[in-house]
Amino acid sequence: MRCRTGLAVAGAVVLAWGEWVNRRWSRALVANGGGAAAAVVVLGFKNPEAAANVVNRWRVRAGIRSVGAAAEHETCVIFSGGAVGSSVPEARLMAAYARSVLGFEGRVLLEERSTTTWENIANVLPLLENADRIKIVSQPAHALKARAYLRRQRPDLAERLVRADDYRPGEWLIVKPLLALYGVWTLRGLTADERKQSRRTAARPPLSPRRRPRGSGRRKRAVR
């Protein structure tokens, strides 16, 4: 009896730890900036199948729910990921799932060249110039890593980072401790400053057309 109780308590502690760590990561390196124009960047996962796999399907759903119904017409969803596991880019597979299965009709752009998280961020930079708010969607540890990379590559754009809806209590509950363990390993290269909690900043005004620089269109592809 005591053994079962001990195992139950230990299991509850592990699950609670997984929830806490993932929640903490989802709130790091984000602010509460304002503005109507938003960009939701959905990062791809290695996909050897002919259709989006379970991880990419979840990331697409998290990306779509991060749009928010009230601001849908002002938001662009950017699917980022090259042909890593197959000949078809991850971005294209995710976009197809968003359109054909989820019925998403909002504005979509594809970035189909990236093979690493660093490249994900580098290649979407031209697509983020006009965004007042930037949301990066993935599992919490991976999204935090990407936000840290944006901070290193373009600190000015990193100031526009806000929370995405890619963490919900109880979602992926059983595997969250494993995701947390993997996250601890994959985030080992981040500095203490890059792991810090969200910054409370004043809402920034939307960029006016005159202030918005033109981004290069060489790496983007619109999906209609």
Secondary structure as the mmCIF struct_conf table of DSSP 4:
data_model
#
loop_
_struct_conf.conf_type_id
_struct_conf.id
_struct_conf.beg_label_comp_id
_struct_conf.beg_label_asym_id
_struct_conf.beg_label_seq_id
_struct_conf.end_label_comp_id
_struct_conf.end_label_asym_id
_struct_conf.end_label_seq_id
HELX_RH_AL_P HELX_RH_AL_P1 ARG A 2 SER A 26
TURN_TY1_P TURN_TY1_P1 ARG A 27 ARG A 27
STRN STRN1 ALA A 28 ALA A 28
TURN_TY1_P TURN_TY1_P2 LEU A 29 LEU A 29
STRN STRN2 ALA A 31 ALA A 31
BEND BEND1 ALA A 36 ALA A 36
STRN STRN3 ALA A 38 LEU A 43
HELX_LH_PP_P HELX_LH_PP_P1 GLY A 44 GLY A 44
BEND BEND2 GLU A 49 ALA A 51
HELX_RH_AL_P HELX_RH_AL_P2 VAL A 54 VAL A 67
HELX_RH_3T_P HELX_RH_3T_P1 ALA A 69 GLU A 74
STRN STRN4 THR A 75 SER A 80
BEND BEND3 ALA A 83 VAL A 88
HELX_RH_AL_P HELX_RH_AL_P3 GLU A 90 SER A 100
TURN_TY1_P TURN_TY1_P3 VAL A 101 VAL A 101
BEND BEND4 LEU A 102 LEU A 102
BEND BEND5 GLY A 106 GLY A 106
STRN STRN5 ARG A 107 GLU A 111
BEND BEND6 THR A 116 THR A 116
HELX_RH_AL_P HELX_RH_AL_P4 THR A 117 LEU A 128
TURN_TY1_P TURN_TY1_P4 GLU A 129 ASN A 130
BEND BEND7 ASP A 132 ASP A 132
STRN STRN6 ARG A 133 VAL A 137
BEND BEND8 SER A 138 GLN A 139
HELX_RH_AL_P HELX_RH_AL_P5 PRO A 140 GLN A 153
HELX_RH_AL_P HELX_RH_AL_P6 PRO A 155 ALA A 158
TURN_TY1_P TURN_TY1_P5 GLU A 159 ARG A 160
STRN STRN7 LEU A 161 VAL A 162
BEND BEND9 ASP A 165 ASP A 165
TURN_TY1_P TURN_TY1_P6 PRO A 169 VAL A 175
HELX_RH_AL_P HELX_RH_AL_P7 LYS A 176 THR A 186
TURN_TY1_P TURN_TY1_P7 LEU A 187 GLY A 189
BEND BEND10 LEU A 190 LEU A 190
TURN_TY1_P TURN_TY1_P8 ALA A 192 ALA A 192
HELX_RH_3T_P HELX_RH_3T_P2 ASP A 193 ARG A 195
STRN STRN8 GLN A 197 GLN A 197
HELX_LH_PP_P HELX_LH_PP_P2 ALA A 202 SER A 208
TURN_TY1_P TURN_TY1_P9 PRO A 209 ARG A 211
HELX_LH_PP_P HELX_LH_PP_P3 PRO A 213 SER A 216
TURN_TY1_P TURN_TY1_P10 ARG A 218 ARG A 219
STRN STRN9 ARG A 221 VAL A 223
#
